[in-house]
Amino acid sequence: MKFKCTGKWNGEPFERVTEAEDEGDCYDHWHLWAAIGNATITDFVMEVCAND
């Protein structure tokens, strides 16, 4: 599945498409990389891409 992910990474807005198995996998992907990079994610929203 593909997800449109939006939010703020250390206060900077982002919008990316992420491929993941499901919503939990997508969430875990973003938060794992935030932990590795010592970053803060806020206002995180995932939407399933309609064209998947």
mmCIF file of the N, C-alpha and C atoms, coordinates in Angstrom:
data_MODEL
# 
_entry.id   MODEL 
# 
loop_
_atom_site.group_PDB 
_atom_site.id 
_atom_site.type_symbol 
_atom_site.label_atom_id 
_atom_site.label_alt_id 
_atom_site.label_comp_id 
_atom_site.label_asym_id 
_atom_site.label_entity_id 
_atom_site.label_seq_id 
_atom_site.pdbx_PDB_ins_code 
_atom_site.Cartn_x 
_atom_site.Cartn_y 
_atom_site.Cartn_z 
_atom_site.occupancy 
_atom_site.B_iso_or_equiv 
_atom_site.pdbx_formal_charge 
_atom_site.auth_seq_id 
_atom_site.auth_comp_id 
_atom_site.auth_asym_id 
_atom_site.auth_atom_id 
_atom_site.pdbx_PDB_model_num 
ATOM 1   N N  . MET A 1 1  ? 0.842  -1.181 0.000  1.00 0.00 ? 1  MET A N  1 
ATOM 2   C CA . MET A 1 1  ? 0.000  0.000  0.000  1.00 0.00 ? 1  MET A CA 1 
ATOM 3   C C  . MET A 1 1  ? 0.886  1.242  0.000  1.00 0.00 ? 1  MET A C  1 
ATOM 4   N N  . LYS A 1 2  ? 0.337  2.317  -0.560 1.00 0.00 ? 2  LYS A N  1 
ATOM 5   C CA . LYS A 1 2  ? 1.042  3.597  -0.524 1.00 0.00 ? 2  LYS A CA 1 
ATOM 6   C C  . LYS A 1 2  ? 0.240  4.576  0.318  1.00 0.00 ? 2  LYS A C  1 
ATOM 7   N N  . PHE A 1 3  ? 0.969  5.367  1.097  1.00 0.00 ? 3  PHE A N  1 
ATOM 8   C CA . PHE A 1 3  ? 0.351  6.334  1.991  1.00 0.00 ? 3  PHE A CA 1 
ATOM 9   C C  . PHE A 1 3  ? 0.922  7.719  1.736  1.00 0.00 ? 3  PHE A C  1 
ATOM 10  N N  . LYS A 1 4  ? 0.049  8.705  1.689  1.00 0.00 ? 4  LYS A N  1 
ATOM 11  C CA . LYS A 1 4  ? 0.496  10.099 1.666  1.00 0.00 ? 4  LYS A CA 1 
ATOM 12  C C  . LYS A 1 4  ? 0.670  10.503 3.121  1.00 0.00 ? 4  LYS A C  1 
ATOM 13  N N  . CYS A 1 5  ? 1.884  10.875 3.484  1.00 0.00 ? 5  CYS A N  1 
ATOM 14  C CA . CYS A 1 5  ? 2.203  11.233 4.863  1.00 0.00 ? 5  CYS A CA 1 
ATOM 15  C C  . CYS A 1 5  ? 2.555  12.711 4.928  1.00 0.00 ? 5  CYS A C  1 
ATOM 16  N N  . THR A 1 6  ? 1.924  13.408 5.844  1.00 0.00 ? 6  THR A N  1 
ATOM 17  C CA . THR A 1 6  ? 2.206  14.824 6.047  1.00 0.00 ? 6  THR A CA 1 
ATOM 18  C C  . THR A 1 6  ? 2.428  15.073 7.532  1.00 0.00 ? 6  THR A C  1 
ATOM 19  N N  . GLY A 1 7  ? 3.078  16.167 7.819  1.00 0.00 ? 7  GLY A N  1 
ATOM 20  C CA . GLY A 1 7  ? 3.325  16.546 9.202  1.00 0.00 ? 7  GLY A CA 1 
ATOM 21  C C  . GLY A 1 7  ? 4.467  17.533 9.267  1.00 0.00 ? 7  GLY A C  1 
ATOM 22  N N  . LYS A 1 8  ? 5.073  17.607 10.433 1.00 0.00 ? 8  LYS A N  1 
ATOM 23  C CA . LYS A 1 8  ? 6.228  18.485 10.634 1.00 0.00 ? 8  LYS A CA 1 
ATOM 24  C C  . LYS A 1 8  ? 7.372  17.660 11.211 1.00 0.00 ? 8  LYS A C  1 
ATOM 25  N N  . TRP A 1 9  ? 8.529  17.798 10.590 1.00 0.00 ? 9  TRP A N  1 
ATOM 26  C CA . TRP A 1 9  ? 9.761  17.127 11.016 1.00 0.00 ? 9  TRP A CA 1 
ATOM 27  C C  . TRP A 1 9  ? 10.643 18.212 11.599 1.00 0.00 ? 9  TRP A C  1 
ATOM 28  N N  . ASN A 1 10 ? 10.833 18.184 12.910 1.00 0.00 ? 10 ASN A N  1 
ATOM 29  C CA . ASN A 1 10 ? 11.566 19.252 13.607 1.00 0.00 ? 10 ASN A CA 1 
ATOM 30  C C  . ASN A 1 10 ? 11.011 20.629 13.254 1.00 0.00 ? 10 ASN A C  1 
ATOM 31  N N  . GLY A 1 11 ? 9.685  20.709 13.150 1.00 0.00 ? 11 GLY A N  1 
ATOM 32  C CA . GLY A 1 11 ? 9.023  21.982 12.884 1.00 0.00 ? 11 GLY A CA 1 
ATOM 33  C C  . GLY A 1 11 ? 8.897  22.350 11.419 1.00 0.00 ? 11 GLY A C  1 
ATOM 34  N N  . GLU A 1 12 ? 9.547  21.592 10.526 1.00 0.00 ? 12 GLU A N  1 
ATOM 35  C CA . GLU A 1 12 ? 9.489  21.874 9.086  1.00 0.00 ? 12 GLU A CA 1 
ATOM 36  C C  . GLU A 1 12 ? 8.420  20.997 8.434  1.00 0.00 ? 12 GLU A C  1 
ATOM 37  N N  . PRO A 1 13 ? 7.480  21.594 7.702  1.00 0.00 ? 13 PRO A N  1 
ATOM 38  C CA . PRO A 1 13 ? 6.427  20.800 7.055  1.00 0.00 ? 13 PRO A CA 1 
ATOM 39  C C  . PRO A 1 13 ? 7.002  19.814 6.030  1.00 0.00 ? 13 PRO A C  1 
ATOM 40  N N  . PHE A 1 14 ? 6.379  18.640 5.943  1.00 0.00 ? 14 PHE A N  1 
ATOM 41  C CA . PHE A 1 14 ? 6.759  17.669 4.916  1.00 0.00 ? 14 PHE A CA 1 
ATOM 42  C C  . PHE A 1 14 ? 5.512  17.012 4.349  1.00 0.00 ? 14 PHE A C  1 
ATOM 43  N N  . GLU A 1 15 ? 5.643  16.505 3.129  1.00 0.00 ? 15 GLU A N  1 
ATOM 44  C CA . GLU A 1 15 ? 4.605  15.723 2.459  1.00 0.00 ? 15 GLU A CA 1 
ATOM 45  C C  . GLU A 1 15 ? 5.324  14.688 1.605  1.00 0.00 ? 15 GLU A C  1 
ATOM 46  N N  . ARG A 1 16 ? 5.125  13.413 1.921  1.00 0.00 ? 16 ARG A N  1 
ATOM 47  C CA . ARG A 1 16 ? 5.819  12.334 1.216  1.00 0.00 ? 16 ARG A CA 1 
ATOM 48  C C  . ARG A 1 16 ? 4.854  11.173 0.978  1.00 0.00 ? 16 ARG A C  1 
ATOM 49  N N  . VAL A 1 17 ? 5.143  10.392 -0.043 1.00 0.00 ? 17 VAL A N  1 
ATOM 50  C CA . VAL A 1 17 ? 4.430  9.140  -0.275 1.00 0.00 ? 17 VAL A CA 1 
ATOM 51  C C  . VAL A 1 17 ? 5.342  8.018  0.201  1.00 0.00 ? 17 VAL A C  1 
ATOM 52  N N  . THR A 1 18 ? 4.799  7.160  1.056  1.00 0.00 ? 18 THR A N  1 
ATOM 53  C CA . THR A 1 18 ? 5.561  6.069  1.647  1.00 0.00 ? 18 THR A CA 1 
ATOM 54  C C  . THR A 1 18 ? 4.875  4.753  1.319  1.00 0.00 ? 18 THR A C  1 
ATOM 55  N N  . GLU A 1 19 ? 5.643  3.756  0.876  1.00 0.00 ? 19 GLU A N  1 
ATOM 56  C CA . GLU A 1 19 ? 5.090  2.438  0.618  1.00 0.00 ? 19 GLU A CA 1 
ATOM 57  C C  . GLU A 1 19 ? 5.313  1.573  1.851  1.00 0.00 ? 19 GLU A C  1 
ATOM 58  N N  . ALA A 1 20 ? 4.234  0.949  2.335  1.00 0.00 ? 20 ALA A N  1 
ATOM 59  C CA . ALA A 1 20 ? 4.303  0.126  3.539  1.00 0.00 ? 20 ALA A CA 1 
ATOM 60  C C  . ALA A 1 20 ? 3.247  -0.972 3.464  1.00 0.00 ? 20 ALA A C  1 
ATOM 61  N N  . GLU A 1 21 ? 3.377  -1.980 4.325  1.00 0.00 ? 21 GLU A N  1 
ATOM 62  C CA . GLU A 1 21 ? 2.419  -3.086 4.342  1.00 0.00 ? 21 GLU A CA 1 
ATOM 63  C C  . GLU A 1 21 ? 1.044  -2.646 4.820  1.00 0.00 ? 21 GLU A C  1 
ATOM 64  N N  . ASP A 1 22 ? 1.011  -1.779 5.837  1.00 0.00 ? 22 ASP A N  1 
ATOM 65  C CA . ASP A 1 22 ? -0.248 -1.300 6.400  1.00 0.00 ? 22 ASP A CA 1 
ATOM 66  C C  . ASP A 1 22 ? 0.014  -0.018 7.182  1.00 0.00 ? 22 ASP A C  1 
ATOM 67  N N  . GLU A 1 23 ? -1.028 0.513  7.831  1.00 0.00 ? 23 GLU A N  1 
ATOM 68  C CA . GLU A 1 23 ? -0.901 1.770  8.563  1.00 0.00 ? 23 GLU A CA 1 
ATOM 69  C C  . GLU A 1 23 ? 0.132  1.680  9.682  1.00 0.00 ? 23 GLU A C  1 
ATOM 70  N N  . GLY A 1 24 ? 0.139  0.565  10.387 1.00 0.00 ? 24 GLY A N  1 
ATOM 71  C CA . GLY A 1 24 ? 1.089  0.385  11.486 1.00 0.00 ? 24 GLY A CA 1 
ATOM 72  C C  . GLY A 1 24 ? 2.529  0.376  11.008 1.00 0.00 ? 24 GLY A C  1 
ATOM 73  N N  . ASP A 1 25 ? 2.768  -0.288 9.881  1.00 0.00 ? 25 ASP A N  1 
ATOM 74  C CA . ASP A 1 25 ? 4.112  -0.334 9.306  1.00 0.00 ? 25 ASP A CA 1 
ATOM 75  C C  . ASP A 1 25 ? 4.563  1.058  8.870  1.00 0.00 ? 25 ASP A C  1 
ATOM 76  N N  . CYS A 1 26 ? 3.658  1.824  8.276  1.00 0.00 ? 26 CYS A N  1 
ATOM 77  C CA . CYS A 1 26 ? 3.976  3.186  7.840  1.00 0.00 ? 26 CYS A CA 1 
ATOM 78  C C  . CYS A 1 26 ? 4.315  4.066  9.045  1.00 0.00 ? 26 CYS A C  1 
ATOM 79  N N  . TYR A 1 27 ? 3.482  4.005  10.066 1.00 0.00 ? 27 TYR A N  1 
ATOM 80  C CA . TYR A 1 27 ? 3.713  4.787  11.286 1.00 0.00 ? 27 TYR A CA 1 
ATOM 81  C C  . TYR A 1 27 ? 5.065  4.426  11.908 1.00 0.00 ? 27 TYR A C  1 
ATOM 82  N N  . ASP A 1 28 ? 5.312  3.125  12.017 1.00 0.00 ? 28 ASP A N  1 
ATOM 83  C CA . ASP A 1 28 ? 6.571  2.662  12.612 1.00 0.00 ? 28 ASP A CA 1 
ATOM 84  C C  . ASP A 1 28 ? 7.777  3.126  11.806 1.00 0.00 ? 28 ASP A C  1 
ATOM 85  N N  . HIS A 1 29 ? 7.675  3.107  10.482 1.00 0.00 ? 29 HIS A N  1 
ATOM 86  C CA . HIS A 1 29 ? 8.765  3.558  9.607  1.00 0.00 ? 29 HIS A CA 1 
ATOM 87  C C  . HIS A 1 29 ? 9.155  4.998  9.925  1.00 0.00 ? 29 HIS A C  1 
ATOM 88  N N  . TRP A 1 30 ? 8.171  5.886  9.951  1.00 0.00 ? 30 TRP A N  1 
ATOM 89  C CA . TRP A 1 30 ? 8.448  7.307  10.203 1.00 0.00 ? 30 TRP A CA 1 
ATOM 90  C C  . TRP A 1 30 ? 9.021  7.534  11.592 1.00 0.00 ? 30 TRP A C  1 
ATOM 91  N N  . HIS A 1 31 ? 8.453  6.859  12.579 1.00 0.00 ? 31 HIS A N  1 
ATOM 92  C CA . HIS A 1 31 ? 8.900  7.099  13.947 1.00 0.00 ? 31 HIS A CA 1 
ATOM 93  C C  . HIS A 1 31 ? 10.239 6.423  14.253 1.00 0.00 ? 31 HIS A C  1 
ATOM 94  N N  . LEU A 1 32 ? 10.556 5.337  13.567 1.00 0.00 ? 32 LEU A N  1 
ATOM 95  C CA . LEU A 1 32 ? 11.884 4.740  13.697 1.00 0.00 ? 32 LEU A CA 1 
ATOM 96  C C  . LEU A 1 32 ? 12.946 5.711  13.186 1.00 0.00 ? 32 LEU A C  1 
ATOM 97  N N  . TRP A 1 33 ? 12.738 6.280  11.987 1.00 0.00 ? 33 TRP A N  1 
ATOM 98  C CA . TRP A 1 33 ? 13.721 7.207  11.431 1.00 0.00 ? 33 TRP A CA 1 
ATOM 99  C C  . TRP A 1 33 ? 13.813 8.489  12.247 1.00 0.00 ? 33 TRP A C  1 
ATOM 100 N N  . ALA A 1 34 ? 12.715 8.906  12.831 1.00 0.00 ? 34 ALA A N  1 
ATOM 101 C CA . ALA A 1 34 ? 12.773 10.077 13.711 1.00 0.00 ? 34 ALA A CA 1 
ATOM 102 C C  . ALA A 1 34 ? 13.638 9.767  14.940 1.00 0.00 ? 34 ALA A C  1 
ATOM 103 N N  . ALA A 1 35 ? 13.476 8.578  15.506 1.00 0.00 ? 35 ALA A N  1 
ATOM 104 C CA . ALA A 1 35 ? 14.277 8.190  16.670 1.00 0.00 ? 35 ALA A CA 1 
ATOM 105 C C  . ALA A 1 35 ? 15.757 8.091  16.299 1.00 0.00 ? 35 ALA A C  1 
ATOM 106 N N  . ILE A 1 36 ? 16.049 7.494  15.146 1.00 0.00 ? 36 ILE A N  1 
ATOM 107 C CA . ILE A 1 36 ? 17.441 7.372  14.700 1.00 0.00 ? 36 ILE A CA 1 
ATOM 108 C C  . ILE A 1 36 ? 18.058 8.749  14.488 1.00 0.00 ? 36 ILE A C  1 
ATOM 109 N N  . GLY A 1 37 ? 17.279 9.670  13.906 1.00 0.00 ? 37 GLY A N  1 
ATOM 110 C CA . GLY A 1 37 ? 17.785 11.006 13.610 1.00 0.00 ? 37 GLY A CA 1 
ATOM 111 C C  . GLY A 1 37 ? 17.612 12.002 14.732 1.00 0.00 ? 37 GLY A C  1 
ATOM 112 N N  . ASN A 1 38 ? 17.133 11.520 15.892 1.00 0.00 ? 38 ASN A N  1 
ATOM 113 C CA . ASN A 1 38 ? 16.875 12.401 17.029 1.00 0.00 ? 38 ASN A CA 1 
ATOM 114 C C  . ASN A 1 38 ? 15.983 13.578 16.626 1.00 0.00 ? 38 ASN A C  1 
ATOM 115 N N  . ALA A 1 39 ? 14.950 13.262 15.835 1.00 0.00 ? 39 ALA A N  1 
ATOM 116 C CA . ALA A 1 39 ? 14.026 14.275 15.320 1.00 0.00 ? 39 ALA A CA 1 
ATOM 117 C C  . ALA A 1 39 ? 12.687 14.180 16.045 1.00 0.00 ? 39 ALA A C  1 
ATOM 118 N N  . THR A 1 40 ? 11.902 15.224 15.902 1.00 0.00 ? 40 THR A N  1 
ATOM 119 C CA . THR A 1 40 ? 10.557 15.264 16.463 1.00 0.00 ? 40 THR A CA 1 
ATOM 120 C C  . THR A 1 40 ? 9.555  15.365 15.320 1.00 0.00 ? 40 THR A C  1 
ATOM 121 N N  . ILE A 1 41 ? 8.550  14.480 15.324 1.00 0.00 ? 41 ILE A N  1 
ATOM 122 C CA . ILE A 1 41 ? 7.472  14.531 14.340 1.00 0.00 ? 41 ILE A CA 1 
ATOM 123 C C  . ILE A 1 41 ? 6.219  15.027 15.049 1.00 0.00 ? 41 ILE A C  1 
ATOM 124 N N  . THR A 1 42 ? 5.572  16.043 14.464 1.00 0.00 ? 42 THR A N  1 
ATOM 125 C CA . THR A 1 42 ? 4.300  16.538 14.991 1.00 0.00 ? 42 THR A CA 1 
ATOM 126 C C  . THR A 1 42 ? 3.297  16.625 13.851 1.00 0.00 ? 42 THR A C  1 
ATOM 127 N N  . ASP A 1 43 ? 2.032  16.684 14.198 1.00 0.00 ? 43 ASP A N  1 
ATOM 128 C CA . ASP A 1 43 ? 0.931  16.820 13.232 1.00 0.00 ? 43 ASP A CA 1 
ATOM 129 C C  . ASP A 1 43 ? 0.980  15.738 12.152 1.00 0.00 ? 43 ASP A C  1 
ATOM 130 N N  . PHE A 1 44 ? 1.373  14.527 12.505 1.00 0.00 ? 44 PHE A N  1 
ATOM 131 C CA . PHE A 1 44 ? 1.536  13.440 11.536 1.00 0.00 ? 44 PHE A CA 1 
ATOM 132 C C  . PHE A 1 44 ? 0.183  12.905 11.096 1.00 0.00 ? 44 PHE A C  1 
ATOM 133 N N  . VAL A 1 45 ? -0.022 12.850 9.769  1.00 0.00 ? 45 VAL A N  1 
ATOM 134 C CA . VAL A 1 45 ? -1.269 12.333 9.190  1.00 0.00 ? 45 VAL A CA 1 
ATOM 135 C C  . VAL A 1 45 ? -0.912 11.388 8.050  1.00 0.00 ? 45 VAL A C  1 
ATOM 136 N N  . MET A 1 46 ? -1.581 10.227 8.006  1.00 0.00 ? 46 MET A N  1 
ATOM 137 C CA . MET A 1 46 ? -1.419 9.269  6.910  1.00 0.00 ? 46 MET A CA 1 
ATOM 138 C C  . MET A 1 46 ? -2.742 9.121  6.190  1.00 0.00 ? 46 MET A C  1 
ATOM 139 N N  . GLU A 1 47 ? -2.692 9.080  4.858  1.00 0.00 ? 47 GLU A N  1 
ATOM 140 C CA . GLU A 1 47 ? -3.876 8.825  4.040  1.00 0.00 ? 47 GLU A CA 1 
ATOM 141 C C  . GLU A 1 47 ? -3.504 7.772  3.010  1.00 0.00 ? 47 GLU A C  1 
ATOM 142 N N  . VAL A 1 48 ? -4.380 6.793  2.794  1.00 0.00 ? 48 VAL A N  1 
ATOM 143 C CA . VAL A 1 48 ? -4.135 5.792  1.759  1.00 0.00 ? 48 VAL A CA 1 
ATOM 144 C C  . VAL A 1 48 ? -4.238 6.483  0.407  1.00 0.00 ? 48 VAL A C  1 
ATOM 145 N N  . CYS A 1 49 ? -3.253 6.253  -0.458 1.00 0.00 ? 49 CYS A N  1 
ATOM 146 C CA . CYS A 1 49 ? -3.274 6.839  -1.802 1.00 0.00 ? 49 CYS A CA 1 
ATOM 147 C C  . CYS A 1 49 ? -4.323 6.117  -2.645 1.00 0.00 ? 49 CYS A C  1 
ATOM 148 N N  . ALA A 1 50 ? -5.155 6.869  -3.319 1.00 0.00 ? 50 ALA A N  1 
ATOM 149 C CA . ALA A 1 50 ? -6.248 6.311  -4.113 1.00 0.00 ? 50 ALA A CA 1 
ATOM 150 C C  . ALA A 1 50 ? -5.743 5.543  -5.330 1.00 0.00 ? 50 ALA A C  1 
ATOM 151 N N  . ASN A 1 51 ? -4.568 5.883  -5.831 1.00 0.00 ? 51 ASN A N  1 
ATOM 152 C CA . ASN A 1 51 ? -4.052 5.263  -7.051 1.00 0.00 ? 51 ASN A CA 1 
ATOM 153 C C  . ASN A 1 51 ? -3.252 4.002  -6.797 1.00 0.00 ? 51 ASN A C  1 
ATOM 154 N N  . ASP A 1 52 ? -3.314 3.459  -5.599 1.00 0.00 ? 52 ASP A N  1 
ATOM 155 C CA . ASP A 1 52 ? -2.508 2.286  -5.275 1.00 0.00 ? 52 ASP A CA 1 
ATOM 156 C C  . ASP A 1 52 ? -3.145 1.031  -5.829 1.00 0.00 ? 52 ASP A C  1 
# 
